[in-house]
Amino acid sequence: MTGAMQSRIARHAEFRYHPEGGFVARMERSEMRGHRPRIARSLSSGGASRRPVGSIQATTPDNTAGRRFMPDTKLTIWGRANSVNVQKVLWCCTELGLAYERIDAGMQYGKTREAEYLAMNPNARIPTLVEGDFVLWESNSIMRYLCLAHGRGTPIYPEAPKQRASVERWLDWTLSTVQPVDRPVFWGIVRTAPAERDMIQVQRDADAAAEVWAIADRLLATRRFIEGEAFTLADIAVGSYARRWLGVEGISRPAQPHLTRWLAELGKRPGFAQFVAPPMS
Ligand SMILES: N[C@@H](CCC(=O)N[C@@H](CS)C(=O)NCC(=O)O)C(=O)O
């Protein structure tokens, strides 16, 4: 296969429910249709003004699918792809058809404690969005901004005040309620070596998480998506965490059929399949 052909290969993940193993992601390689995206061309042109902020250079542009729209000023997203908060933003970009460049940062990639990064994001956390002189952190705020600035009236962030506020609350809910119960379960299994796992504690943590997820399960018994019949940012924010909840192995969980049905539906969306479904790490 030629290099040119190889550059047109995209990795896709198919997200499936497995009755014993919970949700599993099956990675596939398939030929991309369409043309090389504009972002890739602009990066390869190597103009200094298109370089990311600071001296840290770009790694992999991972929005290689045929995108529709590239803002006047390049979007750069800092953050490793296995971070749930980065995944939300990447999925949002896919929903909006936005081209961007992503730079690995955080955990094994470091960079977040370097002065240049801290000047952008004093929390030393990911993701951080850079667009020209504009810098923004907090993943939910980044998603809101992308919809407002580049979403051109997108239905995933409805304009009507009541509908918008209803979506917003779920973004807040992930921060206030989901993230605190997600973290100990996810870290206790996915980011802890098997020999070091405290499974009694992890199961206690999972029981607490199950109560939170029961709220979403009950709701989803009555509607297709989190805020009704239409897919919104609420589904991105909650769905990215739900993938972790239903994907962690080795814990007992109550059956949550409506949550499971909804997550399988999200699995059909390309942004979820590419960024959220892949194996957790
Ligand atoms: N509320 C913040 C949380 C940011 C956050 O905690 N990010 C994690 C990754 S999910 C992080 O930066 N961890 C440290 C690291 O990766 O080095 C957001 O939503 O952006």
The ligand as a Gaussian input file, in Angstrom:
#p B3LYP/6-31G(d) Opt

LIG

0 1
 N      -13.594000      19.818000      34.753000
 C      -12.445000      19.689000      33.889000
 C      -11.661000      18.470000      34.334000
 C      -10.348000      18.368000      33.606000
 C       -9.603000      17.125000      34.058000
 O       -9.635000      16.759000      35.242000
 N       -8.919000      16.497000      33.116000
 C       -8.149000      15.314000      33.448000
 C       -8.278000      14.289000      32.334000
 S       -9.944000      13.701000      32.157000
 C       -6.684000      15.698000      33.570000
 O       -6.267000      16.733000      33.125000
 N       -5.895000      14.829000      34.215000
 C       -4.490000      15.056000      34.398000
 C       -3.646000      14.619000      33.251000
 O       -4.149000      14.045000      32.269000
 O       -2.441000      14.821000      33.321000
 C      -12.921000      19.556000      32.427000
 O      -14.050000      19.095000      32.235000
 O      -12.190000      19.940000      31.510000

